[in-house]
Every structure is written in C-alpha cells, then in structure tokens.
Amino acid sequence: MRKTLRNYALVASMLLASVASFGQSRITGTVVDAENGEGLPGASVVLKGTTNGTITDFNGDFSLTVEKSTATIMISFVGFQTVERTINLSETQSLGKIELAPGANELSPLEVIASVAVDRKTPVAVSTIKRAVIEENASNQEFPELLKSTPGVYATKQGGGYGDSRINVRGFNDENVAVLINGVPVNDMENGNIYWSNWAGLTDVTTTMQVQRGLGASKVAVPSIGGTINIITKTTDLEKGGNVYQGFGNNGYLKTSFSLNTGLTENNWAISVSGAKITGDGWADGTQFVGYNYFMNISKVLNDKHTLSFTGFGAPQVHGQRQNMHSIAKFREAPQGLRYNADWGVLNGDVVNVEDNFYHKPQFSLNHYWTISNKSELSTAVYYSTGTGGGGGYATEEDAVTGFEPTFNNYRTGGTYSPYDLDAIVDLNQTSSDGRALGYLRASRNDHRWYGVLSTYTQEINDNIDILAGLDGRFYKGIHFSEVYDLLGAEYVYDDNNMNNPNAALNVGDKRDYYNDGLVGWAGAFLQGEYSSGPLAAFLTLSASNTSYQRIDYFQYAPEDQATPWQNFFGYQVKGGANYNLNRNHNVFANVGYFEKAPDFDAVFQNFRNDINSEAENQKILSYELGYGYRSPKFSGNVNLYRTGWNDRTFTKSFQGEDDKLYYANILGVNALHQGVEIDFTYTPVKALKVIGMLSLGDWTWSDDVNSVNVFDEQQNIIETIDQLYIADIKVGGSAQTTGALGIDYNIIPAFKVGVLYTYFSKFYADYDPTNRTSSEIAGIQAWEVPTYGLLDVKARYDFKIGDLDANLFVNANNLFDVEYISDAQDTNSTAAGASVFYGVGRTWTTGLKINF
C-alpha cells in the first residue's frame, strides 16, 4: 500500500520538509516525465529515512542540502512510480536527469480524502492542471475559465461580474457537478449550486486542479452526475521562504499578494500563510469589485504515526453585477455597446451597485493522519464553514405609485440606457406624506452554517487488494431572508408579509418579504475494494446516504406551525470500473454506475412554503463510459465515449421575463440523455515545444414533456402555473455541445516561455423560457442556436534574477482579437431577435511580477 513511503509519507504527503541546513553538500537534479521528457514541477524529493526534503521547481529542477557523504534520495509524484537514487557525494553532487514512469504511485492521505485519480490506473476520464499551468494562465480568470480547454467543459463569466462565472460539464450545470476543496464538498446542500465568488482569488493557493468527468473517483457518498472538480490547495511548502506579487491589468485591475512559509522546524511544526487584495472596475459598466483572499496552514508532525494539519481560507468580496440579459438589438443600440449594464445607479454623484453581490464564506478544517500499522491508515477531516452575505436589488411601493417600478431605471432622465437615477428616487420619497419609502434598495440574504466530518480507513489485504471504508456526515442550516438595505431618504418602509407582525414599519436591516430556514442533515458511508496486479487495476464502490430536510418559515406561519416534520430520502450508488495497460503505450478502461440521488430541497417543499410534496422521489442516474489512452515520449492522447441517462430530475430553473425581471420555475420529473465522445492529446516533438488539443462532441437532449410547473417571482409568489411544458427532444441549452481547443507552448530560451490557446464553441443552444414552451405548436422546435465562435488567448513568462532572488514576470491577453460573441442566451421564439443574451467579455490583459525569497 505505502511500504516504500512509510518512513516519510506523513511529511511528503503534506508537502512538509525541513529548512535547508547550512554547510555540507548540496544535491541537485532534474525530475522529468519518462514518456515525454517534460520537467515535473512539484515532485517530492526526500532524503530517505528523514524529513529533510524539497520539491522541484517549474522546470523540474531541485536542490537539497544533506550532511552525509552517501545519500539515498526518494523521488515521488502523484500518478508516477516512486524511484530511489543513491549518490556518493565525494564523486558528484548531481543526480542529473531522473525519469519517473507513469504508474500507480500511492496517494497521500490528503489525496485519498480528496479522491485524486491516477493516470493509467483509475478508470475515469480525467484532466489534471498542475500548479505551474495555473500560475501561467490564471491572469484575471476564475476557476471555471481555467478549465476551458478541457473536453466536455463550457465556462463563461455570465454577466461579467467578479466571481460570477459558471461551468457546465458534459452539458450538466454546476448544480450537478461535485466540487471538492481538499476533499471537502462545497456545493450548496439545498440545491447543489456553486457560487464561484466564494472562492474567487484562491487560485493563488491551488497546487492541483483535477476534473474527473462522468462518475469520477470520488468516494464520498455524494454522487456527481456531470463530473467532479477537485481543488487541492497547498498545505505547507517544503522550503522556508515565500513570495510577493504585484499585478495590474485592464479596467483598473490591481492585485497584490504575498506568501510566507516556515518549512518544517526542528520541533516538527510548519506554518504557511498567504493573502491577497484584488480590485478593479470590471469590464462591463457598474461591475467594480473589491476582493480579498487569505489562506493559512499549521501542521504538526507529532511522531512517525500521527500528524495534525489545520487549514483555513476564505475570500470575502463585494462586486457589482450585470444580472439582466437583454436583446441583441438593445446591446447594439446602447451607447455603451456590449459593456451596457442596466443594473447600477448614481446617488450623490457616486456609483451604487443596485444589483450587487457581497459574501464571505470562510472554511476551516482539521485533518488527522494516523499510520496505524504498515498495512492500515486512517485519515480524518473535521470541517466548519459559515457563509454571510447576499445580493442586492430594488423594491417599490407599487400601491402608492402606479407604474413606478418599470420607470425606476430612468425616472428622471427618461433615457433608455441611463443608470438608475437614485437621486430622483430620494426626491420622490420626500413627497411621501408620512415618511414612507416609495422606492428603496433591498438585499436578498443567504447565510448558512455548515459542519461536517470525513473519515477514510485504508487496509491492505495483500499485495494486490486494498479495502477502503469511510463515513461522511454533515449538518447544514441555510438562513434565507430579504432585508431593507437603503431607504433612499425615507424614514421607513411598509411591509405586510409577516403574518406575525402585520403592517410593520421597517428600518434598514429589518427583514422583509420572506424569512425561512432550510435544514439539511446528511449521513453517508462508503466501502470500496481496489485490485491491482500488473497491468490490471479495478475497483468496486458501494455507498449509501440518508438526506433529511426540514423547513422553518417564520413569516407565513404561526409559531406553533413554523417547522415541518423532517423529510428523509435514502440514496445509494454502485459503481465500478477497470483499467488495463495493454503495454507501455496503450491502455483501455471502462466504468459503469447507477445511483439514486435525493430530490432537491425545493422539490420537497413546493411553492416556497411548507407545502410538502408527497410525490417527491429520488433522481435516478445510469452512466457508463469506455476509454482508451496512448502514452509515448512525444505523444499522449485519450479517447472517451460516454452515455448518461437521468430520470426524475428535479430543479429550479431561473429565467428572465419580458419585463427584465428574474423568475423561477420549479420543474419536476424531467428526463434527459447526455452522450458523446471526447478526444484530447499532448504532443512534444522537442523538449522546448508542447502542443495540446481537444475535441468534444456532445449530444444532450431532454427526453420528455413535463406536466404542472409553477412559476415564481423574486418575492417567492406564484404568478403562473403551466399545465404542460413541451420540451421533449429539445437540446439541452446553456452549453456548447461541440467544443475544441488547440494550444502551443514554446520555450524560446529556458527562461522565456510563450504560449497561445485557441478555443472553439459550436452547437450552442439557448436555454428555453418555460413560459414560452406551453403550446403544442412549439413541440419539437429547437431553441435558438447561438452563433459559433472561437477565441485566442496568449501568454508569456520570463524567469530572471533580482540580485540573489528568483523572479517571474507574467503577461496574459485573453480574447486577443476582441471577438464579439454571445456566451449566454435565453430563447423566446427560436430566433435571434427574440433571444435575451449576455455578450462575452472582450479583450482583457494582465501583467504581474512575482519575487521569490
């Protein structure tokens, strides 16, 4: 299981090592991939039998100080076989080039919890992005955008606000893509959503990001339908030191960051901290932002059996949003052009983000790694997360001012493309005879508290068989309410939505419209058997979970009736697969899985009330996949075929009405079929040149029509009930079903690297509007197909010295040719003229300098 790593696994697996000692000898070398000769950044290099070690740099180079005249060095990297090299320092101090062959290297305890997939062993379709690639491409992009050259992935910035990105994998939106940070799930426990603004800026501390498409390798009881995104942050850097970074870019983008690491001290402590501040005006009008991120890890090697590691990180931010789509004609007519945004205003000469987002979701975890014996280990993570914040909007007293709400945007100026004239609203409020607000700003809040524990026990049965068992327990409380944010010169606002406090006069900070809690309990367990013998590796996983829901409504019910009974749903999954390495070059794999997933919270409690849906049932998913891989020193490639059937899907779909307001449709019992083929490759004809490419061909379709759909406004009021929704044979929208990418990286000299990446998107259908799919006459008619587009990104990196310090200069330009393209669309009548759209962000650029010490 980990026999060759036993004496140093605790340290190497957590990226811990000692501060380099003074004097004696310094061993150097370069660690490369045996198949393509490419340097492996982040490989672990440890003096055997000690905790003295380091990691390789961007080019795979390392330098390690030792005190002995003869030393044995152990080199390991995830997905590669571990090797040993013995050196006589009286003869040489260089190990030269050390080749690591792909293979079944044992995973560290953190990687076990995080369910990291291993190339040519784990039978899933996987793409891994290493730290060096993240560092070079991050620029002002967010997590989802870094994956745009991955097969099956479609990512956009939506309205362009900071952290407002979204991602689809194989046509499934992020509600159905499991996102794990260090093995801890972060999808919202009520609806599965991912809010990337909660993690904006954390690319700084990410060492590896892995996308497992389809069933994935995750062992936690959460089944992922589209795939799993694993984000592994650094724990503690191997060497003492740190860095500072300063970057700037288009539209006032400014980023300042730092990182400090102690290395492993003589007392076996190691501490790593980092932080950053990011500000900018945003590409679209009214999307300025201020964001921070912080990270810390404190680790203690207690002895050769026990290690503790405490990690905390967060990314508080506030940013203006462009929340509302518009017609193509409106963008064309607007003086601001594609940057037009109707969701901000001016008050006393200052910009006010009427539609904004503000949130802080810190996450803390304590990990314990216990080597019970040379055949068994236990890895446990206890975590806590708290979220505070929400999003803004406007509100009006419609009874007092007829027709006021539609003119809120241009009350004084009358200009169609003017921002909100909030000074005019202040003036209007002054006309109120009793000081009551006729128009004001509100905020929709979604606070939460989340507690959880993950524990994985590993037992080596023999040289070929391992058994893993684990527990996954969680408790989540979502706190949902709307509050008065700014009275705009008024004394109070009238609200009659709380039956327990009718005719209330509310001040800033008081709750309005709705106030309810969503409680979710989760208890899951898994058992996995792994078999590995020569070229064959196989696994079988059984997992089960019980999901419990309770809703507490403080406004619509009397105190004795506010809490519902707990509603319980038992789910399970069975999945298995095998990989067979035909020879050094060729491998094939297959996997299959069936699982049942609890319905979403809103499918259980309908109509934003305590109305329990007695017909709510588990969602049912059957998925299988075939894959082929080829590896050689110069060329590596993969081909994957997949088919996923999803029955009894439940989801709450948001869409924009003709009045530019957001509405929600609670759609139950939908069936869909997602199938396709994915191809990706890497070609390295010479060491200095690398070519990457991918092609993804998807066919994703809704299978059946749907009966009885309720439509709600933002105040959670039912405004319409749809008897029949005609969506059978309609293509799943919101994601390009055909994507491609071609990239080239070239080292002009060892210290100077340039790169280009072209991405292509086609067969992209707009999301359907439920209120326009109610007639049998539209049955079978496809939603509008967004025009095909392609984008070109360029980058450069230069490594140099400032005195004795290493420095890196990064330059990035995304959408270099400023292509005009539609990144998000909602269909109305299957024509371009009737669609509401977001145009994608135009040319952006950043440059930054990092100094390492």
Residue, then its C-alpha position, 0 to 999 in steps of 0.5 A: m500500500r505505502k511500504t516504500l513511503r512509510n518512513y516519510a509519507l506523513v511529511a511528503s504527503m503534506l508537502l512538509a520538509s525541513v529548512a535547508s541546513f547550512g554547510q555540507s553538500r548540496i544535491t541537485g537534479t532534474v525530475v522529468d516525465a519518462e514518456n515525454g521528457e517534460g520537467l515535473p514541477g512539484a515532485s517530492v524529493v526526500l532524503k530517505g529515512t528523514t524529513n529533510g526534503t524539497i520539491t522541484d521547481f517549474n522546470g523540474d529542477f531541485s536542490l537539497t542540502v544533506e550532511k552525509s557523504t552517501a545519500t539515498i534520495m526518494i523521488s515521488f509524484v502523484g500518478f508516477q512510480t516512486v524511484e530511489r537514487t543513491i549518490n556518493l557525494s565525494e564523486t558528484q553532487s548531481l543526480g542529473k536527469i531522473e525519469l519517473a514512469p507513469g504508474a500507480n504511485e500511492l496517494s497521500p492521505l490528503e489525496v485519498i480524502a480528496s479522491v485524486a485519480v491516477d493516470r493509467k490506473t483509475p478508470v475515469a476520464v480525467s484532466t489534471i492542471k498542475r500548479a505551474v499551468i495555473e500560475e501561467n494562465a490564471s491572469n484575471q480568470e476564475f476557476p471555471e475559465l481555467l478549465k476551458s480547454t478541457p473536453g466536455v467543459y463550457a465556462t463563461k463569466q455570465g454577466g461579467g461580474y467578479g466571481d460570477s462565472r459558471i461551468n457546465v460539464r458534459g452539458f450538466n450545470d454546476e448544480n450537478v457537478a461535485v466540487l471538492i476543496n481538499g476533499v471537502p464538498v462545497n456545493d450548496m446542500e439545498n440545491g447543489n449550486i456553486y457560487w464561484s465568488n466564494w472562492a474567487g482569488l484562491t487560485d493563488v493557493t491551488t497546487t492541483m486542479q483535477v476534473q474527473r468527468g462522468l462518475g469520477a473517483s470520488k468516494v464520498a457518498v455524494p454522487s456527481i452526475g456531470g463530473t467532479i472538480n477537485i481543488i487541492t490547495k497547498t498545505t505547507d511548502l517544503e522550503k522556508g521562504g515565500n513570495v510577493y506579487q504585484g499585478f495590474g491589468n485592464n479596467g483598473y485591475l490591481k492585485t497584490s499578494f504575498s506568501l510566507n512559509t516556515g518549512l518544517t522546524e526542528n520541533n516538527w511544526a510548519i506554518s504557511v500563510s498567504g493573502a491577497k487584495i484584488t480590485g478593479d472596475g470590471w469590464a462591463d459598466g457598474t461591475q467594480f469589485v473589491g476582493y480579498n483572499y487569505f489562506m493559512n496552514i499549521s501542521k504538526v508532525l507529532n511522531d512517525k504515526h500521527t500528524l495534525s494539519f489545520t487549514g483555513f481560507g476564505a475570500p470575502q468580496v463585494h462586486g457589482q453585477r450585470q444580472n439582466m440579459h437583454s436583446i441583441a438589438k438593445f446591446r447594439e443600440a446602447p451607447q455603451g455597446l456590449r459593456y451596457n449594464a442596466d443594473w447600477g445607479v448614481l446617488n450623490g454623484d457616486v456609483v451604487n451597485v443596485e444589483d450587487n453581490f457581497y459574501h464571505k464564506p470562510q472554511f476551516s478544517l482539521n485533518h488527522y493522519w494516523t499510520i496505524s500499522n504498515k498495512s492500515e491508515l486512517s485519515t480524518a477531516v473535521y470541517y466548519s464553514t459559515g457563509t454571510g452575505g447576499g445580493g442586492g436589488y430594488a423594491t417599490e411601493e407599487d400601491a402608492v405609485t402606479g407604474f413606478e417600478p418599470t420607470f425606476n431605471n430612468y425616472r428622471t432622465g427618461g433615457t433608455y440606457s441611463p443608470y438608475d437615477l437614485d437621486a430622483i428616487v430620494d426626491l420622490n420619497q420626500t413627497s411621501s406624506d408620512g415618511r414612507a419609502l416609495g422606492y428603496l434598495r433591498a438585499s436578498r440574504n443567504d447565510h448558512r452554517w455548515y459542519g461536517v466530518l470525513s473519515t477514510y480507513t485504508q487496509e491492505i489485504n495483500d499485495n494486490i487488494d486494498i479495502l477502503a471504508g469511510l463515513d461522511g456526515r454533515f449538518y447544514k442550516g441555510i438562513h434565507f431572508s430579504e432585508v431593507y438595505d437603503l431607504l433612499g431618504a425615507e424614514y421607513v418602509y411598509d411591509d405586510n408579509n409577516m403574518n406575525n407582525p402585520n403592517a410593520a414599519l421597517n428600518v434598514g436591516d429589518k427583514r422583509d418579504y420572506y424569512n425561512d430556514g432550510l435544514v439539511g442533515w446528511a449521513g453517508a458511508f462508503l466501502q470500496g475494494e481496489y485490485s491491482s496486479g500488473p497491468l490490471a487495476a479495478f475497483l468496486t464502490l458501494s455507498a449509501s446516504n440518508t438526506s433529511y430536510q426540514r423547513i422553518d418559515y417564520f413569516q407565513y406561519a404561526p409559531e406553533d406551525q413554523a417547522t415541518p416534520w423532517q423529510n428523509f430520502f435514502g440514496y445509494q450508488v454502485k459503481g465500478g470500473a477497470n483499467y488495463n495497460l495493454n503495454r507501455n503505450h496503450n491502455v483501455f478502461a471502462n466504468v459503469g454506475y447507477f445511483e439514486k440521488a435525493p430530490d432537491f430541497d425545493a422539490v420537497f417543499q413546493n411553492f416556497r412554503n411548507d407545502i410538502n410534496s408527497e410525490a417527491e422521489n429520488q433522481k435516478i442516474l445510469s452512466y457508463e463510459l469506455g476509454y482508451g489512452y496512448r502514452s509515448p515520449k512525444f505523444s499522449g492522447n485519450v479517447n472517451l465515449y460516454r452515455t448518461g441517462w437521468n430520470d426524475r430530475t428535479f430543479t429550479k430553473s431561473f429565467q428572465g421575463e419580458d419585463d427584465k425581471l428574474y423568475y423561477a420555475n420549479i420543474l419536476g420529473v424531467n428526463a434527459l440523455h447526455q452522450g458523446v465522445e471526447i478526444d484530447f492529446t499532448y504532443t512534444p516533438v522537442k523538449a522546448l515545444k508542447v502542443i495540446g488539443m481537444l475535441s468534444l462532441g456532445d449530444w444532450t437532449w431532454s427526453d420528455d414533456v413535463n406536466s404542472v410547473n409553477v412559476f415564481d417571482e423574486q418575492q417567492n409568489i406564484i404568478e403562473t402555473i403551466d399545465q404542460l411544458y413541451i420540451a421533449d427532444i429539445k437540446v439541452g441549452g446553456s452549453a456548447q455541445t461541440t467544443g475544441a481547443l488547440g494550444i502551443d507552448y514554446n520555450i524560446i530560451p529556458a527562461f522565456k516561455v510563450g504560449v497561445l490557446y485557441t478555443y472553439f464553441s459550436k452547437f450552442y443552444a439557448d436555454y428555453d423560457p418555460t413560459n414560452r414552451t406551453s403550446s403544442e405548436i412549439a413541440g419539437i422546435q429547437a431553441w435558438e442556436v447561438p452563433t459559433y465562435g472561437l477565441l485566442d488567448v496568449k501568454a508569456r513568462y520570463d524567469f530572471k534574477i533580482g540580485d540573489l532572488d528568483a523572479n517571474l514576470f507574467v503577461n496574459a491577453n485573453n480574447l486577443f482579437d476582441v471577438e464579439y460573441i454571445s456566451d449566454a442566451q435565453d430563447t423566446n421564439s427560436t430566433a435571434a431577435g427574440a433571444s435575451v443574451f449576455y455578450g462575452v467579455g472582450r479583450t482583457w490583459t494582465t501583467g504581474l511580477k512575482i519575487n521569490f525569497 
